[in-house]
Amino acid sequence: MKYISTRGQMEPVGFLDAVMTGLASDGGLLLPASLPDVSGKLAAWKDLSYQELAFEVMRLFATDLPPADLKALIEKSYSTFRVPEVAPVIPVDGFHVLELWHGPTLAFKDIALQFLGNLFEYILQKRGGRLNILGATSGDTGSAAICGVRGKKNIRIFIMHPKGRTSPVQEKQMTSVLDDNVFNLAVEGTFDDCQHLMKSIFSDVEFKEKHSLGSVNSVNWARVLAQIVYYFYAAFRVQETTGAKQVQFAVPTGNFGDIMAGYIAAKMGLPVKKLILATNENNILSRFFNTGVYSIGKVVPTLSPSMDIQVASNFERYLYYRTGQNAAKLCELMNGFAKNKSLTVPGADDLFAAGEAGTAQTLAVIKKVYEQEGYTLDPHTAVGVVVAERLGRAILPKAPPVIGSDEERTARRSVPTICLATAHPAKFTDAIQQAIGIAAHHPVLDKLASAETRCDTIANDESAVRDYLVRKT
């Protein structure tokens, strides 16, 4: 399997080189030159364990990685999870909640970043050399990436987060890791600023190669690959309990990486009726899928800070497919967006339905589900549930207008909705307190209260970040 850039100006590379490259040298994102059709494999895959399924999916894309080594990496990566199932599916209020937060840092990012951290270590052991990871986070990516590589030989990690714009727990998870190879940078700006700094630095190929820079953000294809697995796994679990031929997924989305994995799974042959894209007030993505216009607005702080994003880094991968895999057309769109902060794509993609949920709606659904089901949603997952409740009725045939009725639940089961739960609620205890009047707790997070921290504040300035990297690498 070879990997190409969305912008078409980079020679194809193998999987291991794609992992180490991260962002393509022409500024584009790497994608497989072609996607495998696995529709004929689904019956054989449906009873596999999570780890077995991960191997079957990943081996199709990692053809230059010996199968025995890939198996070992998968087993090592998911041995750190608190449940053997890795990503269990829980029935809640007529929906199916896919719990993706059973990893070390209690966020869905662990599923990809435990694997990627071990993969980086494996490649360096085989090839020699060193790696300096530069990443940007709106919250959970940072702590998951740090956890994935902390203490690993020949790897240093530099994570930029927007100062004061992550939840206090998210910040503490990052900055309380004191290993010598971990560096936290609080940037005086937004997540979009952090992401822009990262991409701009990576676009300087000479600087990138001189300082052995690599990426753990979802611009790295291995992140998306690892996330594809749980779409197949969740669909199989729901199909075996409901007998449904198709499923649909509700995905709270900020950077488009998680839902991009679902899009790839659907293109590979997973029977997905709809991908329900859910945003908070930072609604650039839901606006695009409803109007065809992708235009930057002002970042609004919300209860779901990991989604407080306007420029979604993985969206370029989607646009590449939307333009018929036409790199020249993609470049035209991206160059226009860089200049005008807006782009337009005519037509529609019937696979997607999109909507947004505001603060009041998010708090209300957390409260409703807790009172009716005894189950606590984190605010990001709640955004997905709000939009799924609203749009799911329009998608399903003859669904009644009353949310929560027996008739509606029966209608939902005809095309079951799987809501991705992206983080443990205790990571956003202030929001949970507002919603239900009770603080959410987890022993892993409770231990952080008195933890020592280390973090450097840095200006929202590329030269300042470059100087920091030069000093520390």
Buried (B, 14 or more C-beta within 10 A) or exposed (E): BBBBBBBBBBEBBBBBBBBBBBBBBBBBBBBBEEBBEBEEBBEEBBEBEBBEBBBBBBBBBBEEBEEEEBBEBBEBBBEBBEEEBBBBBBBBBBBBBBBBBBBBBBBBBBBBBBBBBBBBBBBBEEEEEEBBBBBBBBBBBBBBBBBBBBEBEBBBBBBBBBBEBBBEBBBBBBBBBEBEBBBBBBBBBBBBBBBBBBBEBBBBBEBBEEBBBBBBBBBBBBBBBBBBBBBBBBBBBBBEEBEBEBBBBBBBBBBBBBBBBBBBBBBBBBBBBBBBBBBBBBBBBBBBBBEBEBBEEEBEBBBBBBBBBBBBBBBBBBBBBBBEBBBEBBBEBBEEBEEEEEBEBEEEBEBBBBBBBBBEBBBBBBBBBBEEBEBBBBBBBBBBBBBBBBBBBEBBEEBBEEBEEEEBBEBBBBBBBBBBBBBBBBBBBBBBEBBBEEEBEBEBBEEBEEEEEEBEEBEBBBEBBBEBBEEEB
